[in-house]
Structures are given as C-alpha cells and as structure tokens.
Amino acid sequence: MRGKIIHCAGALALVAASQGAWAMSSAGRADCIVTGGKSLPAATGGADALCAAIKRAVAAKAPGVGFKAEVKVLSASSLSAVIVADDGRRVPEMRHDVMDAQLSRKSFDRFADVLATKLANLPAKTAR
C-alpha cells in the first residue's frame, strides 16, 4: 500500500511539472542545447553556464521572445550557434573564437550578447 501511495504521489508531481513546463514554453520558451559541452574548459562552468548566459542575454535584449538555441562546442576556444525564435525567425549561424586563450565565462557573455542582439534585431515576421 505504501508503495502505491509513493507511486501515485510521484505521478502527480510529474503531471504538475509537465504542466508547468508546457505553460512556460507557450509563453516564451528558452530552450538551449549544447553539443560537445565536454570540450568546454572546466573553469567556464560548462554547458549550463553557457545556456544561462544566453538566457540572461535574451531576457535583457529581447524580453518575451521565446527561442531555441543550438550551440556547438567546436573546441576549447571556439563555439558556433544558431538561434530560432518561436515564430520561426532565425539568426544565421554565428561563430565565436577566442584567440590565444580558451573560452571563459566572459567569452560566454560576449557571445550570448551578440546572439541576443541579433535575435532582437530580426525583422518582424510578416503575415501572408
């Protein structure tokens, strides 16, 4: 009986969590996927820190715009990313390279700022 109660409580928590995630995504989602994150220098905080920088920058430069960012770690000193607004507008692939050093939290912030600025400056989607 105790196992059934715990299982039921877990199922309810899962349903509640999924409802919250759906609500957030429909009102301006902020999805970020990093491929190759293991190549990031440990001092950067990794993929989580990179995504957090992008989300902060977009919130500041393009408030209310939902997006999906797909970031590729090309090396310990190089990134590329594509960012797509929920309405389908797309920032072309952007690259960020650090010369004579490795990526850092500051370089994450600079790259995130460029992506967010490009997203904020995309022309409005026209109705057809």
N, C-alpha and C positions, 0 to 999 in steps of 0.2 A: 504494500500500500504506500509506504513512504517513497519508494522508487517512482511510483506513478505520479505522486504529488510533485516531486522534483522535476520529473519529465514534463509535466503539464506546465509548471512554472517556467521552465526553460523555453518551451514552445511559445508561451505568451510573451516572454521577453524578446524572442526572435521576431515575432509578428510586430510588436511595438517598435523594435529597432528598424525593421524594414519599412514600416510606415513613415518613420521619421526620415529615413534616407530618401524615400520617394518624395516627400514633401520638400526637402532641401533641394533635390535635383530639379524639381519642376519650377522652382523659384530662383534659379541662378546657380546651377551646379558648379562645382570647382573640382574637376577631375584632373589628376596628374599621374602619368605613368612614366617611369624611368626604366629604360633598358640599359643594362650594363653598369648598374649602380655599384657593383663590387669593385669597379675600377676607380671609383672616386677616392681621393685621399681621405684617410680616417678623420683628420682634423676638420674636415668640412661639415661633418655631421651626416654625410651620406645623402641618399635619395630623399629621405624625409625632410631634411633641411633644405634641399633644392626645391622640392614641391612647396614647402612652407613659404619660401622666398617668392615663388611665382604667385601663389595665392594672395600673399600680402600685397604684392605689386599690382596685381589685377584689381584687388579691392580698392586700392588707393587711386589708380589711374582710370579704371573702367568700372566704377561701382554698379552693381546689379547685373553685370554681364556674365552670364553663365558660359563656361568654357570647358574644353578638354585640351590639356597639354600633353604632347607625346615627346619626351626628351630622350635622346640617345647620348650615352657617355661614349665618346669616341676614343678617349684616352684620359690619363690623369690631368691633362691640360687642355682638353677640347670637348665641347658639347655641341649638339645640334638639337633643334626643337621645331615643332610645328604646333601652332595653337589655333583651335577652331572654336568659334562662338557657337552657342546653342542654335542660332538661327542659320548656321551654315557658312557664315563669312569666315574666311580663312587667312591667317597670316602665313605667307610663304615661309619655307624652311629658313631658319636663321641659324647661324653658326657663331660660336663664341670660343676663341682660342686665347690662351694665356701664353705669352712668350717668355721663355727663360724662367719659368716657375710652374707650379702646379695650381690647379683650381683651389679656390678658397671660399669662405663664406662671403667675402666682399665681391668676389667674381660672380658668385651665385646672384647676389643682389643686383649687380650691374646688368647681368644677362636677363634677369627677371624684369627689371625696369624697362629694358628695350622691348621685350616681348609684350609687356602690358601696354606700353606706349603705342606700339604697332596695332595691338588689338583695339585700343581706344580710338585710334585714328582711322580705322577701316571705314570705308564709305557705308552708309546705311543701305540695307538690302531693299531693293525696290519691289513693289508688288507687281505681279504680272497679270 
